[in-house]
Amino acid sequence: MADYLPPKVWTWDTESGGTFASINRPIAGATHDKELPIGKHPLQLYSLATPNGQKVTILLEELLALGHTGAEYDAWLIKIGDGDQFGSGFVAVNPNSKIPALMDRSGATPIRVFESGAILQYLAEKFGAFLPSEPAARAECLSWLFWQMGSAPYLGGGFGHFYAYAPSKMEYPINRFAMEAKRQLDVLDKRLAVSEYIAGDEYTIADIAIWPWYGGLVKGRLYGDSAEFLSVHEYKHVLRWADAIDARPAVQRGRRVNRVSGDDQLPERHDASDLD
C-alpha cells in the first residue's frame, strides 16, 4: 500500500468508507426536523443498546431494583445507522449528536443530560446510590469512571474500528490499537486482582460504565472474534469480574433495552413489564 501524503488543507469530498461512513461528517447540528417523543415517566431516555447506551439502562434497572420508583423511565430508540441522532429534537438534547441522551422531567424545569458518564453521575447523585459519599471512596469511583470515558475511545474508535469496521485491514492501526486495548485490559486486571469491584468492595457506577465495554470484550460480545485475537483468557481477574456482573438480574434487564440485534431484542421500554 502506497504511503498517504496529506494535502496542505484537508477537505471532505467523499465518504471515507467502512461501516459508519454514511453518518460521518465534519460538521455538527441537525440535518432534519424531528421532535422527540415524550412518555409518561419522569425520565426520558433516547438511546441504542451500544456499550454506551447499556450503561444508562443498566443503572436505571439497578436503581429500580433498589426500590427507587422515581427512576422509572421511557427508553426511546435512536437508530444511529439511520441518522436519528441528527434530528432537531435530539440535537436539542445533545448538541454532540451521540447516544445516550436523557431528559429529566421530574421537576418544574426539564433538565437535559448528555454524555454517558455525566448521565451516570447525575443519576447516582439524584438517587444517592452507586456513588460513595465518603471523599476518598468517591474520588476513587469517579477516577475510574473518567478512566473509562478517556480509555474506551481507543478500544472502540481505535481497535474496534480498524479491526471490525474499516473498509480494509491495515496492519499499523490494528497493531497500534490492539496493543493499547491489551494495555487497558492489563490495567483493569491488576486493579481487580486486589479489589472485588473496580472502585473497591462495592459495586458502583464505575463498574456500570466499564463493564459494557471491557466486560463485553472479554465475554466475546464485541468486534467478532476479537476476544480470541486479544487473548482475553490472560486477564483472569477481569473475567471473574465480568462474569459476576453479567449474572446480576438488573444488568441482564438493562442490556436488553433498546437492543435491535441478536437475542432478546427490546427496541423500546415504557414499563417494567416490557422486560417480562
N, C-alpha and C positions, 0 to 999 in steps of 0.2 A: 504494500500500500504506500502510495506516494505521501511525502510529508505535506501537511497543510500549511500554507503560507497565509496568515491572516491579512486581510486588507487594512489599509490605514484607518478606515472608518467602517464599522460593521453596519450592515443594513439587512433588514428582514425582507427577503424577496421570494422565499419558498419555504414550504414546510420542511422540518428537519427529519421527518420520518420517524418510525417507531410507533409504539402502541398509543401514545397520547398526543401524537402530532397534531390532530385536528383541533385540540383545545389549547394548545400552547401558542402564546402570542406575547409580544414585548410591551403591551400596554395594559392598563388596568381599566376598571369601570364596566358598566353594564353594556351588553350588546342588544338587549331587547327588554321590553316592558313586560313584567310578570310579577304580580303581587304574590306574597307568600300566604298559604292557608294558615288559619288560626283555629286550634281546637279548644276543648273545654277545660284543659288543665292549666295550672299556674305556669308550668314550664313548657315552652315550645322549642323543640329541637329540630334542626334542619341538617340532615346528615346522610351518611352512607357507611356501611359496615367495613370500612377500611380499618387498619390498626388505629388511626387517629380517631375515627368515629366510634370504635368499640370502647375506647377509654371512657367516654362520657356515658354511654348506655350501661356499661358495667357499673360505674359509680352510682348512677341513678337506681339501678336494680339493687345494689348493696344498701343504699340508703332506705329504700322501701322495705328491704328485708329486716332492717333495724327498727322499723315502725315509723319512719318519718313520712307521714302521709302527704306532707307538703311537697314531697319530691315526685308526686305523680306527674306524668309528662305525656305529651303527644310527640311522637317521633315521625317526622315527615321525610320522605325520600327525596334526596337530591341526586339526580343522575348526572354525575360529573362527566361521563362519556358523551352525554347529550348537550352539555353546556348549561345545565340548570343553574350552576353557580354564578353565571353571568347575567341572570335575570335581575331586574332593577330592585325587586324586593329583597333578594338575597344580598346583593351588594350593599343595600342599606344596613343590613345587619353585620355583614363582614366585608369591608371595602377591599380586602385581600382576595376575595372570591375562593376561599378554601373551606372545606368542611372540617369539623363541625362548627355550627353557629347556634347560639342559644338566645332566646328571648325570655326573660323572667317577667311575667305579667302578674306576679302575686301582689305587687304594691300599686300605689296610685299612679306612678310613672313607670312604664316599662323600661327595663334595663337590658341592653344588649351586651353580650359577652362573646368574643371570638378568640380563636387560638385555643387548642385543646388543653394546654397546660393552664391557661388563665381560667378556663371553664372549670377544670378540676379544683383549682384553688378556691374559686368563687363558691362553688357548691359545698366544698368541705367546710369553709368558714361560715357559710349561711346556715348549715345544719349542725355544725360543731362535731363533725365525725371524720375519721380517717386522716386527720391532720393533727399531730400532737400540739398541745398548748405549752408544754414546758419548753423554754427557749432553746436549749441545746438539741432536744429531740425534734423540735420544729425546724431548726436550721438544717439538721441532717436530712429530714424529709424533703424540704424544699430544694436543697442542694442536689439530691438525686432526681427530683422532678425536673429541674432545669438541666441536669446532665442529659436526661432523655431528650429534651427539646433540642439541645445542641448536637447530640450524637446521632439520633435516628436519621436525619437527612443524609448522612454518609452511608447509612445502611440502605435506606430506601431510594433516595435520589441518586446515590452513588452506586453502591453494589447492585441493588435490585434493578436499577435502570439498565446498567450496562450488561448485567448477566441475563436478564429476562426480557427487557422491553426495547432495547436499542435495535435499530434496523439491521445491524450486523454485529458479530462478535469481534471485539478488539482486545488484544492481549494486554496492552498497557493499562487501560482503565479498569479492566476486570481484576488484574493483579493488584493494582493500587488499592481498590476499594475492598477486595477480599481480605487483604492484609489489615485494613482498618476495621472491617467487620469482626475479624478474629481478635484483634486487639481489644475491641469493646467487649466481646464475649469474655475475654480473659479478665477484664476489669470487673465485670459482674461476677464471674466465677470466684475470684479472690475475695470479693466482698461477701458473697453468700457462703463461703467456707467458714466465716466467723460470725454470721448473722442469719437468723432464720428467714427474715424478710429483708428487703433492700435497705430500709432505714433503721432497722433494729429488730426488736422482738415482736413488734406489732405490724399488722397489715395496714398499709396506708395508701394514699394517692400516689406515692412513688411507685409502689408495686403495680397499681392500676394503670399508670402511664407507661411503664416499661414493659409489662407483660405482653400486650398485644403485638409489640414489635419483636422483642427478643425471645419471649416465650413462644410466640407464633413461629419464629425462625427455627428454634430447636425442636419444636413439635412437628416440623415439616410442612407448615401451612403457608409458607411464603416462597415465592420465586421458584416453583417447580422442584427440581432435585437439589436445591441449594444446600439443604441440610447435609446431604452426603458430600457435596463439593467442599463445604466448610468444616467437615469432620466434627459436627456438633457433639458427637459422643464423648469428645475430650472434656467437655465442660459439665462434669457430673453434678456440681452444685447448682448450676443454672437449670439443669434437667430436673433435679429434685424440686426446686422452687417452682418451675413451670408446671410440673405435674400437680403440686399441691394447690396452686391457684386454679388450674384447669378443672379441678374437682369441685370448686365452690359453686353451689346452685345459682347464685346471683350472677356469677361470671358466665355460666352456661346460658342463662337467660339474656344477659346483655350482649353476648356475641351474636345472637340471632337477630337482634333488632336492626332494621334497615339492610338486611342481607338479601341480595338478589342473585346469588350464585351458590352452587353446592347444595348441601342438605339443609333442612330446617330453615328455609327462607321465610322471612317476615318483613316484607318491604316497608310496612308502616306499623306503628304501635300506638294505639289510642286508649287501651285499657289493659290492666294486668291480665285479664282473661284471654287476650290475644295470644299470649305465650303459652296457654294451657292446651 
